[in-house]
Amino acid sequence: MAQTNLPLEVELIYEVMPCKALREAQEPQGATAHPCTYFKKWGTYHSFDYVMDGPPPQPGVPTQVRYMGRAPLLPEALSGCRKSPILGVGINPNLPGWSASKRGALNPLFDDYRQYAHYFRYRSTDKLIVKGAAYTAAGGGPHDTPFSGFELNIAPDAHGNRLVKADLDTQSFYRDYQSLLNDLATTMNWNGAKLAVGEDLAYMNMVACPSAKWTTQPIPADPTLPPMTETERTGIVTECFRERRYFMRQLVQTLPSVILVISQNTANAFLSEMQGRFTLGNPQPGDSVKNLVDQDIRLGYGTLPDGSTLEAKVIFSPHFTGDPLTFQQFRPKVLAQFVNAAQQGFIRLNATTKHLARGRGSCVLCPMLQIGKCDYEGELTPLSLTGGLLATGMANVSLVDEKNTQLDLLAQLESFGQRPVKVAWATTDEI
């Protein structure tokens, strides 16, 4: 793909947000439909927009929102601070509204790139939902399915806005992230630490579009669930991961010091794509996460212009909520790996911010898009040799040089041979 001079973290906002709409609405359909039109098979979901124009003036996701009716889902960008030292990795985003118990779930539908950036910067452990009496009063019930076309009965105000007061719906998966951070701080005796999902741990997926399950096989217990064909899976991964490189480009901009790979099928995909890049340990696709969780594994990002090298500690875990009994069994080992990462110096507490210290590399997402103040501006140090590219100190430095250094790391990561997608992703079905 042709590159722009926009910083990677900003460039990706402008690319990821409209990506699915382009495949579904603007490209030829029918027999020549793009493989990513597979996600249309999941139906439509209740959606929301912010009430105000532009991004909210403060962090966090507002609960007073505009109900926008049913719509397809947006692809998801990385959630959290782009310089979070810990990155949680999944295979693709989850879809709460597919479950009968979560049919009132509200999904973002923005026509403003800065609102999209704000939402995925500040979404932490919660999503939005209309539930209980409010959901029933709006006409919700068993008839409300992804294929029903049903919209909540929310009357417009004098300006035509269908305003709704949503609830914060804490996601069990994200709550488990927070629990690990809490226990890490306690074990390390980091008194007063304010470790938080979205600040110290960001999360993203190898494929940007949501589904309730990543599978090429029918699920007998859920007969309406639409599996991918193997051809669709190959096409989706080729487009999103290999060609557009949404995940890899964000990885070299964030440069997390610790990467937490969640679930066996994500591990299979991650290990297949990263073969040859491990500087410590020799994990292979298909290795069980139950064995990987005990190993000290490092991923090498590459060599910087000053001759220094960067690497991350990689931790593997069973799926928190998809396989909760196994996760609880192995959770002490996952936590021990986080503690080990702190003892090895991959992560450390910044006594001033009470959050984890930021690693190498620049970020201008929040100030450039005017979505918030960067709380870590004083910590950010550039990768390039041209000076301090900080969150707000952009005037005297070269954005292009910093980006070129990031793209050089990407080229180093991609210098190893890749197996064909059909082979590399053959064992990635969610079990």
C-alpha positions in Angstrom: 0.0 0.0 0.0 1.1 3.6 -0.7 2.2 5.3 2.5 1.3 8.8 3.6 3.3 11.2 5.7 0.7 10.9 8.5 2.0 9.3 11.7 1.1 5.6 11.8 -1.3 5.9 14.7 -3.2 8.7 12.9 -3.0 7.1 9.5 -4.6 3.9 10.8 -7.6 5.7 12.2 -8.4 7.0 8.8 -7.9 3.6 7.2 -9.5 1.2 9.6 -12.8 3.1 10.4 -14.2 3.0 6.8 -12.6 -0.3 5.7 -15.5 -2.6 6.1 -18.0 -0.1 4.5 -15.8 0.1 1.5 -15.8 -3.7 1.0 -19.5 -4.1 1.7 -21.0 -1.0 0.0 -18.7 0.3 -2.7 -17.0 -2.7 -4.2 -18.7 -5.1 -6.6 -20.9 -7.7 -4.9 -22.5 -10.9 -6.2 -20.1 -13.6 -7.4 -17.1 -11.2 -7.2 -17.9 -10.0 -3.6 -14.8 -9.3 -1.5 -14.1 -12.0 1.1 -14.7 -9.4 3.9 -18.4 -9.2 3.0 -18.5 -12.4 5.1 -19.1 -10.2 8.1 -22.4 -9.1 6.6 -23.7 -12.6 7.4 -23.7 -11.7 11.1 -26.6 -9.3 10.6 -27.0 -5.8 12.1 -27.0 -4.5 15.7 -28.2 -1.5 17.7 -25.8 1.4 17.3 -25.0 4.7 18.9 -23.3 8.0 18.2 -22.1 10.7 20.6 -24.6 13.5 21.3 -22.1 16.3 20.7 -20.3 17.2 17.5 -16.7 16.1 17.6 -15.1 14.1 20.4 -16.2 14.5 24.0 -14.0 17.0 26.0 -13.0 14.4 28.6 -11.8 10.8 28.6 -14.2 7.9 28.9 -17.2 6.9 26.9 -20.4 9.0 27.6 -23.5 7.0 28.6 -26.0 9.7 27.3 -25.9 8.9 23.6 -27.9 9.1 20.4 -29.5 5.9 19.3 -28.8 5.3 15.6 -30.9 2.2 14.9 -29.6 -1.0 13.4 -26.4 -1.0 11.5 -23.5 -3.2 10.5 -20.4 -3.0 12.8 -17.3 -0.9 12.4 -13.9 -2.5 12.3 -12.0 -2.0 15.6 -8.8 -0.1 16.1 -6.4 -0.7 19.0 -8.2 0.1 22.3 -6.3 2.2 24.8 -3.1 4.3 24.9 -1.0 3.7 21.8 2.1 3.5 24.0 0.7 1.1 26.6 3.6 -1.1 27.7 1.4 -4.2 27.7 -0.6 -5.3 24.7 -3.3 -8.0 24.8 -3.8 -9.8 21.5 -6.8 -11.7 20.3 -7.8 -13.1 16.9 -10.7 -10.8 16.2 -13.1 -8.6 18.3 -16.0 -10.2 20.1 -19.6 -9.4 19.4 -21.7 -9.2 22.6 -25.0 -8.4 20.8 -25.0 -11.9 19.2 -25.9 -13.4 22.6 -29.6 -13.4 23.5 -28.7 -12.0 26.9 -26.9 -9.0 25.4 -29.3 -8.0 22.5 -29.5 -4.4 23.9 -25.8 -3.9 23.4 -25.0 -0.6 21.6 -22.2 -0.5 19.1 -20.3 2.6 17.9 -21.4 4.2 14.6 -19.5 7.4 14.1 -19.3 9.7 11.1 -16.4 11.6 12.6 -12.9 10.2 12.7 -12.0 12.0 15.9 -15.0 10.4 17.7 -13.9 7.0 16.5 -10.3 7.8 17.7 -11.7 9.0 21.0 -13.8 5.9 21.6 -11.0 3.4 20.9 -8.5 5.5 22.9 -10.7 5.7 26.0 -12.8 2.5 25.9 -11.5 0.5 28.9 -13.4 -2.4 30.5 -16.9 -1.3 29.5 -19.2 -1.2 26.5 -22.6 0.3 26.3 -26.0 -1.5 26.6 -29.7 -0.8 27.1 -30.9 -3.4 29.5 -33.5 -4.3 32.1 -36.7 -2.2 32.3 -35.3 0.4 29.8 -34.8 -2.3 27.2 -38.2 -3.8 27.7 -39.9 -0.4 27.6 -38.2 0.3 24.3 -39.9 -2.9 22.9 -36.9 -5.2 23.3 -37.4 -8.9 23.7 -36.9 -12.4 22.1 -37.9 -11.0 18.7 -34.8 -8.7 18.7 -32.2 -10.7 16.8 -29.4 -9.7 14.5 -31.6 -10.7 11.5 -34.9 -9.1 12.7 -34.5 -5.5 11.5 -36.1 -4.5 14.9 -35.2 -1.1 16.2 -35.7 0.1 19.7 -38.7 2.4 20.2 -36.9 5.6 21.3 -38.8 8.8 20.6 -36.9 11.6 18.9 -36.5 14.9 20.8 -37.2 18.4 19.3 -34.0 18.2 17.3 -34.7 14.7 15.9 -32.2 13.0 18.2 -33.2 9.6 19.7 -31.5 10.1 23.0 -31.0 7.2 25.3 -29.3 6.7 28.7 -27.2 3.6 28.3 -25.6 1.5 31.0 -21.9 0.6 31.2 -21.6 -3.1 30.6 -18.4 -4.3 32.1 -17.0 -7.0 29.9 -15.8 -10.1 31.8 -12.8 -10.5 29.5 -11.6 -6.9 30.1 -12.3 -7.3 33.8 -9.9 -10.2 33.9 -7.3 -8.0 32.3 -7.8 -5.5 35.1 -7.6 -8.2 37.7 -4.2 -9.3 36.4 -2.9 -5.7 36.6 -4.2 -5.3 40.2 -2.5 -8.5 41.3 0.7 -7.5 39.5 0.8 -4.2 41.4 0.1 -6.0 44.7 2.8 -8.7 44.1 5.4 -6.1 43.2 4.5 -3.9 46.2 3.8 -1.0 43.9 1.9 0.9 46.6 -0.3 3.6 45.2 -0.1 2.3 41.6 -3.1 3.1 39.4 -2.6 0.4 36.8 -5.6 0.4 34.4 -6.8 -1.3 31.3 -6.6 1.3 28.5 -3.6 3.1 30.1 -1.1 0.3 31.0 -2.6 -2.5 29.0 -4.1 -1.9 25.5 -5.7 -4.6 23.4 -6.2 -5.3 19.7 -6.8 -8.1 17.3 -5.0 -9.7 14.4 -8.2 -9.2 12.3 -10.2 -5.9 12.8 -13.8 -6.9 12.2 -16.0 -8.5 14.9 -17.8 -11.8 15.1 -19.1 -14.0 17.9 -16.8 -16.8 16.9 -13.9 -17.2 14.5 -14.7 -20.6 12.9 -15.0 -22.4 9.6 -17.1 -25.1 11.2 -20.9 -25.0 12.0 -21.6 -24.8 15.7 -24.4 -27.3 16.6 -25.4 -25.5 19.7 -25.8 -22.2 17.7 -27.2 -23.2 14.3 -27.8 -19.6 13.1 -24.1 -18.8 13.6 -22.5 -18.3 10.1 -19.1 -20.0 9.8 -16.6 -18.8 7.3 -15.5 -20.8 4.3 -11.8 -21.5 4.2 -11.7 -19.3 1.1 -13.3 -16.4 3.0 -10.9 -16.9 5.9 -7.9 -16.8 3.6 -9.2 -13.7 1.8 -10.0 -11.9 5.1 -6.5 -12.6 6.6 -4.8 -11.7 3.3 -6.6 -8.4 3.1 -6.5 -7.3 6.7 -3.4 -8.8 8.2 -1.0 -9.4 5.3 -1.8 -6.6 2.8 -3.2 -3.7 4.8 -1.1 -4.8 7.8 -3.3 -3.1 10.3 -2.0 -5.2 13.2 1.6 -5.1 12.3 1.7 -1.4 11.6 0.1 -0.7 14.9 2.5 -3.1 16.6 5.6 -1.2 15.5 4.1 2.1 16.5 3.0 0.9 20.0 6.1 -1.4 20.5 4.8 -3.0 23.7 7.3 -4.4 26.1 5.0 -7.3 27.0 2.6 -9.0 24.5 -0.1 -11.2 26.1 -1.5 -13.7 23.5 -4.9 -14.9 24.5 -6.2 -18.4 23.5 -4.9 -21.4 21.7 -6.2 -20.3 18.3 -4.7 -16.8 18.6 -1.5 -18.4 19.6 -1.5 -20.6 16.5 -2.0 -17.6 14.3 0.5 -15.4 16.1 3.2 -18.1 16.1 2.6 -18.8 12.4 3.0 -15.2 11.5 6.0 -14.5 13.8 8.1 -17.5 13.0 11.8 -16.6 12.8 11.4 -13.4 14.9 11.8 -15.0 18.4 15.1 -14.1 20.1 14.6 -16.3 23.1 12.6 -19.6 23.0 11.6 -21.4 19.9 7.8 -21.6 20.1 6.1 -23.4 17.2 2.6 -23.2 15.7 0.4 -25.7 17.4 2.4 -25.6 20.7 -0.1 -25.8 23.6 -0.6 -22.6 25.5 -0.6 -24.8 28.6 3.1 -25.4 27.9 4.0 -22.0 26.5 2.8 -20.3 29.7 5.8 -21.7 31.5 8.4 -20.5 28.9 10.5 -17.3 28.7 9.8 -16.2 25.2 11.0 -13.0 23.5 10.0 -11.4 20.2 12.6 -9.2 18.5 11.4 -6.0 16.9 14.7 -5.3 15.2 17.6 -2.8 15.2 17.2 0.9 15.5 19.3 3.6 13.7 21.4 4.1 16.9 22.4 0.4 16.8 20.2 -0.7 19.8 17.8 -3.5 19.5 14.2 -3.8 20.8 12.4 -6.9 22.0 9.2 -7.8 23.9 8.4 -10.6 26.3 5.6 -12.7 25.0 3.2 -14.4 27.5 0.6 -17.0 26.4 -2.7 -17.7 28.2 -5.8 -19.8 27.8 -8.8 -17.7 26.9 -10.2 -15.9 29.9 -13.9 -16.3 29.2 -14.0 -18.9 26.4 -12.2 -21.4 28.6 -12.6 -20.1 32.1 -11.9 -23.2 34.0 -8.6 -23.8 32.3 -7.7 -20.1 32.6 -8.3 -20.2 36.4 -6.1 -23.2 36.6 -3.3 -21.5 34.7 -3.9 -17.9 35.9 -1.2 -18.1 38.7 1.4 -19.0 35.9 0.2 -16.1 33.8 0.5 -13.7 36.7 4.0 -15.1 37.5 5.1 -14.3 33.9 3.9 -10.7 34.5 5.9 -10.5 37.7 8.9 -12.0 35.9 8.5 -9.3 33.2 8.7 -6.6 35.9 11.7 -8.3 37.6 13.5 -8.6 34.2 12.9 -4.9 33.5 10.4 -5.1 30.7 7.9 -3.2 32.7 8.4 -0.8 35.6 6.3 1.6 37.6 6.6 5.4 37.0 6.4 6.8 40.6 5.2 10.1 39.2 2.3 9.0 37.0 1.6 5.8 39.1 1.3 4.0 35.7 3.8 1.8 33.9 6.6 3.7 32.3 6.2 4.2 28.5 8.7 2.5 26.2 10.6 3.8 23.1 8.8 5.5 20.3 6.6 8.5 19.6 2.9 9.1 19.7 0.8 12.1 18.5 -2.6 10.5 18.4 -4.3 12.5 21.1 -2.9 16.0 20.5 -3.0 15.7 16.7 -6.6 14.6 16.6 -7.5 16.8 19.6 -9.1 14.0 21.5 -7.4 14.6 24.8 -4.3 15.5 26.7 -1.3 13.1 26.6 -0.5 12.2 30.2 2.8 10.6 29.2 4.3 13.4 27.0 7.4 13.8 29.2 8.3 10.1 28.9 8.1 9.7 25.1 11.4 9.3 23.4 11.9 8.9 19.6 13.2 5.9 17.7 14.8 8.1 15.0 18.0 10.1 15.3 16.4 13.4 14.4 15.3 14.6 17.8 12.4 14.4 20.2 9.2 13.6 18.5 6.9 13.9 21.6 3.2 14.1 21.9 3.0 17.9 21.6 6.5 18.8 20.7 6.1 18.3 17.0 7.3 21.6 15.6 11.1 21.0 15.7 11.2 17.4 14.5 10.5 15.2 11.5 7.3 13.2 11.7 8.5 11.5 8.5 11.8 10.3 9.9 10.1 8.8 12.9 7.6 7.0 10.8 10.3 5.8 8.4 12.1 4.3 11.4 8.9 2.5 12.4 8.4 1.2 8.9 12.0 0.0 8.9 11.2 -2.1 12.0 8.2 -3.4 10.1 10.4 -4.4 7.2 12.7 -6.2 9.6 9.8 -8.1 11.1 8.6 -9.0 7.6 12.0 -10.0 6.3 11.3 -13.7 7.3 9.5 -15.9 4.9 5.8 -16.2 5.3 3.9 -19.4 4.9 0.8 -19.2 2.7 -2.2 -17.9 4.6 -4.2 -21.0 4.0 -1.4 -23.0 5.8 -0.5 -20.5 8.4 -4.1 -20.0 9.6 -5.3 -23.6 9.1 -5.6 -24.3 12.9 -7.1 -21.0 14.0 -10.8 -22.0 14.5 -12.1 -21.1 17.9 -12.9 -24.3 19.7 
